[in-house]
Amino acid sequence: MECGFITHMDVGKSRLSKEYPSRNLPIAIEANVYLGARAIVLMGCCLHSDSIVAAGALVTKDVPQATIVAGIPAQVKTKL
């Protein structure tokens, strides 16, 4: 299975560089986190302990502890 982790953004030398400056941020994954197949986690997000990210989800912000997130963008579906 595969998952994606996007930790930096760089549009190079284009007109977009003013609106989207280069940046990089770490991703934090705490203990007992489950990532479903083909989930994608964007830069700066923290997956807190005991959380579950559904298959194919796009994580754009922190995932609270002991929750299940799913969707594009990922949203909390239930607390465990």
SERO-4910 file (N, C-alpha, C, O; in steps of 0.05 Angstrom, whole numbers):
BEGIN
 pado doro    nc1    nc2    nc3   cac1   cac2   cac3    cc1    cc2    cc3    oc1    oc2    oc3
  Met    A     17    -24      0      0      0      0     18     25      0     41     24      9
  Glu    A      7     46    -10     22     71    -11      7     94      1    -18     94      0
  Cys    A     21    113     13     10    138     23     28    160     14     52    155      7
  Gly    A     18    184     13     34    207      4     38    227     27     20    233     42
  Phe    A     63    237     28     69    258     48     82    281     33    103    279     21
  Ile    A     68    304     33     78    327     19     89    347     39     73    359     54
  Thr    A    115    351     40    128    368     60    139    394     50    148    411     65
  His    A    138    399     24    147    424     13    132    432    -12    120    415    -26
  Met    A    133    458    -18    120    468    -42    139    488    -55    150    506    -42
  Asp    A    143    486    -81    160    504    -96    149    505   -124    151    486   -139
  Val    A    139    528   -132    129    532   -160    151    541   -179    146    545   -203
  Gly    A    175    544   -169    197    552   -186    196    581   -194    184    597   -180
  Lys    A    208    587   -216    209    615   -226    186    620   -245    188    619   -269
  Ser    A    163    625   -233    139    630   -249    123    653   -237    130    663   -215
  Arg    A    102    661   -250     85    683   -240     72    675   -214     66    693   -198
  Leu    A     69    650   -209     56    641   -185     73    643   -160     63    641   -137
  Ser    A     99    648   -163    117    648   -140    110    671   -120    117    669    -97
  Lys    A     98    693   -129     90    714   -111     66    705    -93     66    711    -69
  Glu    A     47    692   -105     24    683    -90     30    658    -74     18    654    -52
  Tyr    A     47    641    -84     54    616    -71     84    614    -66     98    600    -81
  Pro    A     94    628    -46    123    627    -41    132    599    -33    116    583    -21
  Ser    A    157    592    -38    167    566    -30    165    564      1    170    583     15
  Arg    A    158    540     10    157    535     39    159    505     43    153    489     26
  Asn    A    168    498     67    169    470     75    163    468    105    172    485    121
  Leu    A    147    449    112    139    444    140    140    415    146    134    398    128
  Pro    A    146    407    170    147    378    177    118    367    180     99    382    184
  Ile    A    116    341    180     92    327    186     98    310    211    118    297    212
  Ala    A     80    312    231     84    297    256     63    274    257     39    279    252
  Ile    A     73    250    263     55    227    266     61    215    293     83    205    298
  Glu    A     41    216    310     44    206    337     39    176    338     35    163    317
  Ala    A     38    164    362     36    135    366      8    125    358    -12    139    361
  Asn    A      7    101    348    -18     86    342    -36    100    322    -60    102    326
  Val    A    -24    110    301    -39    123    279    -41    104    256    -21     91    249
  Tyr    A    -65    101    245    -69     83    222    -74    101    197    -92    118    198
  Leu    A    -60     96    176    -64    110    151    -74     90    130    -62     70    124
  Gly    A    -98     95    119   -109     78     99    -94     82     72    -79    101     69
  Ala    A    -98     63     54    -84     63     28    -89     89     13   -112     99     13
  Arg    A    -68     99      2    -69    123    -15    -79    149     -1    -88    167    -14
  Ala    A    -77    149     25    -82    174     40    -59    193     34    -36    185     30
  Ile    A    -65    219     34    -45    239     29    -45    259     53    -67    269     61
  Val    A    -22    265     63    -19    284     86     -3    308     76     20    304     67
  Leu    A    -14    332     79      0    356     70     18    367     92     16    360    116
  Met    A     36    385     84     56    396    102     43    410    126     22    423    124
  Gly    A     57    408    149     49    422    173     28    408    189     20    418    210
  Cys    A     18    385    180     -3    371    195      8    353    216     31    343    214
  Cys    A     -7    349    237      0    331    259    -23    310    261    -46    317    264
  Leu    A    -15    285    260    -34    263    263    -31    254    292    -12    240    299
  His    A    -50    262    309    -47    257    338    -53    227    344    -65    213    327
  Ser    A    -44    218    367    -45    190    374    -73    178    372    -93    191    377
  Asp    A    -73    152    366    -98    136    365   -118    146    344   -142    141    347
  Ser    A   -108    159    323   -126    168    302   -125    150    278   -106    135    274
  Ile    A   -146    152    261   -147    135    237   -153    154    214   -172    170    215
  Val    A   -138    151    193   -142    166    168   -152    146    147   -138    127    141
  Ala    A   -176    151    137   -188    132    118   -173    131     91   -158    150     84
  Ala    A   -176    110     77   -164    106     51   -172    129     32   -196    136     31
  Gly    A   -153    140     18   -158    161     -1   -163    189     10   -169    207     -5
  Ala    A   -161    192     36   -166    218     49   -144    238     42   -121    230     38
  Leu    A   -150    263     42   -131    284     38   -130    301     64   -149    317     69
  Val    A   -109    298     80   -107    311    105    -94    339    101    -71    341     92
  Thr    A   -110    360    107   -100    387    103    -96    402    129    -86    425    129
  Lys    A   -105    390    151   -101    403    178    -97    381    199   -101    357    192
  Asp    A    -91    388    223    -86    369    244   -109    350    249   -133    358    246
  Val    A   -103    325    255   -123    305    261   -124    302    291   -103    295    303
  Pro    A   -146    308    304   -148    306    333   -143    277    344   -146    258    329
  Gln    A   -136    275    369   -130    249    381   -156    232    382   -178    243    386
  Ala    A   -153    207    376   -174    187    378   -198    194    361   -221    194    371
  Thr    A   -193    200    336   -215    206    317   -210    191    291   -188    182    285
  Ile    A   -232    189    276   -230    178    249   -236    201    230   -257    214    232
  Val    A   -219    205    210   -223    225    189   -225    212    162   -212    191    157
  Ala    A   -240    224    144   -243    214    117   -251    237     99   -261    257    108
  Gly    A   -247    233     73   -256    252     53   -234    270     42   -211    268     50
  Ile    A   -243    287     23   -226    306     10   -239    333     12   -258    338     -3
  Pro    A   -230    351     29   -209    347     49   -219    329     72   -243    326     76
  Ala    A   -200    318     87   -208    300    109   -223    316    131   -216    338    139
  Gln    A   -245    304    140   -262    315    161   -266    294    182   -266    270    176
  Val    A   -270    303    207   -275    284    229   -302    270    224   -323    284    220
  Lys    A   -302    244    224   -327    228    220   -338    218    247   -362    217    251
  Thr    A   -319    211    264   -328    201    291   -304    202    310   -281    202    302
  Lys    A   -311    204    336   -291    203    357   -291    174    368   -311    162    370
  Leu    A   -267    165    374   -264    137    385   -265    137    415   -264    116    427
***
